[in-house]
Amino acid sequence: MKWSSTLTAAALGAGAVAGPVAAASPAVAAPQRTKAATSTVRCTSKDRELATKLASDIAKALESRESMASVSFYDRPTGTRCTSDAAKKYDSASVAKTIILGALLYQRGGDLTGEEDALARKMIVDSDNDAATTLWKQLSDLTDPKKPDPVKIQEFLDKAGMQHTVLDKEGFWGLTQVTAHDQAQLLRLFSGDDDSVLGSKARAYALDLMQHVQSIQRWGATAGAPVDSVIHVKNGWLQRSQNPDVEAFDRGDWKVNSMAVLTEHGYDSGLVVLTENNRVPEGHPTNEGWDYGIDTIETISRAIYQDVYPGAEGYDPSRPTVPAAKPPTAG
């Protein structure tokens, strides 16, 4: 029987939680508030105690954060799933590159040309924006070159069941609206054994690129992951507005996102954490908002992995003291 634990916590940002949660007498904690709205952390698992502990610890990881965050986690061996605001939409920044990759592999049946392979590797391993823009255009209707309509990427989303993802049809791929639910669905697709969307060759290729993302971009949802697992990751960051006169809700704040898959040696899990409104205190260096978003993601990540893999030695990611690249211009 699948059990569920439900806790209300300051998961920072109102929104629907994806997926049904059914249980007899779920655990419920009193709402805890910060500057953002409260939301609910929901966990289901074959292990009732694990579900309860995860829901509690994710809530604790979120309760002190003053930005918004959404979470989707799954672990196939334990039948575990956790969500918080998983249907809330966020600017994608560079996590959209995993969608572009999936669409390219889908359209080509997993067989890329040498040029496409080189572009895909630069896009994922180095998070190269120009490569992403080139591939986005290749997968678009260019009737109006100034507004490439990503019709072939939409075909992939429809086939993959990523119904809540909204592509930017003016070519600004980094402003694609993504949800934690849909990005976790993409991770399941890459790491599963279902050939209906992507064949085994395409799936292995996608995971291989994410496994070899350059070391300074392996932070985020990798933090605390067992070091004996094979870790695949893709991150994204974007300073959405740099205008000090805009509304207080978005005043030069950072969007910071991370997604990771653990495979091999008995591991089979995926984690997506999306964040926004990571504030830069007035007069402080701009990268402080970027750091705050990463800290939020890594606090959640460590809490999850410690519960699911107790006693395992956890991965400790390193990152530069300032962003490794300028915020994505989205093409």
C-alpha positions, -999 to +999 in steps of 0.1 A: +000+000+000+012+035-008+012+058+022+013+096+022+024+123+046+012+159+042+027+189+060+019+225+055+050+246+054+065+279+042+075+264+008+075+300-004+051+306-032+014+296-036+005+271-063-011+238-070+007+206-060+009+182-089-005+147-085-030+131-062-021+124-026-043+099-008-038+086+027-055+077+059-048+102+087-019+122+070+004+141+093-003+178+092+018+206+107+006+241+115+013+267+089+046+286+093+049+319+075+077+340+061+075+369+037+060+346+011+028+327+011+026+293+028+022+261+007+021+224+012+048+198+011+034+164+001+052+131+001+041+096-008+061+064-004+059+026+001+077+035+034+053+055+055+080+067+080+102+079+051+073+099+036+066+115+070+102+124+076+108+137+041+077+160+043+089+173+077+125+179+066+117+195+033+093+218+052+121+227+076+145+233+048+121+258+033+107+275+063+136+300+068+139+310+031+125+343+019+125+335-018+100+313-036+108+277-043+091+247-059+102+211-055+096+178-073+114+146-062+111+110-070+129+078-060+119+047-080+133+020-057+114+032-026+083+043-046+088+078-031+075+111-045+076+146-029+062+178-043+057+214-032+042+240-055+052+217-084+028+233-109+040+269-103+056+284-134+091+299-134+114+315-160+135+285-171+169+301-177+192+274-188+172+244-176+153+250-209+184+235-226+173+200-214+140+206-232+158+216-264+180+185-261+150+162-256+133+178-286+163+175-308+168+138-299+131+131-305+130+148-339+162+130-350+153+096-336+184+098-314+208+100-344+224+135-345+247+149-372+283+158-362+273+194-361+242+188-339+263+166-316+288+194-312+261+220-305+243+198-280+275+191-261+283+228-259+248+236-248+247+211-220+283+205-208+293+242-211+258+257-209+266+276-241+238+301-249+247+305-286+245+268-292+211+267-275+198+295-297+211+277-329+193+245-320+162+264-309+160+279-344+166+246-360+135+232-342+114+263-351+092+276-378+113+305-392+085+321-413+092+352-393+130+350-384+126+375-357+100+353-339+111+317-344+081+296-334+094+264-317+069+240-332+091+210-332+099+215-295+062+217-288+057+184-305+082+169-281+065+184-251+031+171-262+046+136-267+064+137-233+033+148-214+048+181-203+015+199-205+024+228-182+055+240-200+050+272-221+076+279-247+085+315-256+075+319-292+097+349-298+129+330-295+138+339-259+143+303-248+154+313-213+120+328-207+102+295-214+079+289-184+087+256-167+073+238-137+090+214-113+065+188-122+073+189-159+110+190-154+108+160-132+088+143-159+117+150-183+141+135-158+120+104-156+119+102-194+157+105-196+164+079-169+136+054-175+131+025-199+101+036-218+109+038-256+077+055-266+092+090-267+130+085-267+149+053-275+176+039-252+203+054-273+188+089-271+182+086-233+218+074-227+231+103-247+211+129-227+223+114-194+259+113-206+259+150-214+244+159-180+269+136-163+298+156-178+286+191-171+316+212-162+326+210-125+318+247-116+282+241-127+276+209-107+261+227-077+224+228-066+203+196-067+235+175-065+244+186-029+244+157-005+239+131-033+256+098-025+291+100-039+289+064-052+260+073-075+264+086-110+252+122-109+237+140-139+228+177-136+217+209-153+214+243-137+201+277-148+202+312-135+188+345-146+186+380-132+152+387-146+150+425-139+177+450-133+155+480-131+153+494-095+120+511-103+100+479-110+076+466-084+090+453-052+081+417-062+108+416-088+135+441-081+167+429-097+161+395-082+176+362-093+159+331-108+180+300-099+170+265-109+186+231-106+177+195-117+196+163-111+193+126-117+211+098-098+217+065-116+236+032-114+247+012-084+211+009-073+203+046-075+173+058-095+160+092-085+154+127-098+152+161-081+141+195-094+141+227-074+131+260-090+135+293-072+128+330-078+128+363-060+163+357-045+169+392-034+200+413-036+202+435-005+204+472-014+240+482-018+253+446-018+271+427-047+247+414-072+259+378-069+244+376-033+210+369-048+225+342-070+242+326-039+209+328-019+191+308-046+218+281-047+218+279-009+181+274-009+183+246-035+213+229-017+195+230+017+165+212+002+188+188-017+208+177+014+177+172+035+162+149+009+193+128+002+200+124+039+166+109+045+164+087+014+201+075+017+209+076+054+246+070+062+257+076+026+287+099+021+272+130+004+286+149-025+298+184-017+296+206-048+319+235-053+310+267-071+327+300-080+322+330-058+305+349-087+284+334-115+305+315-140+288+333-169+266+363-174+229+356-168+214+339-199+201+364-224+177+337-237+190+339-272 
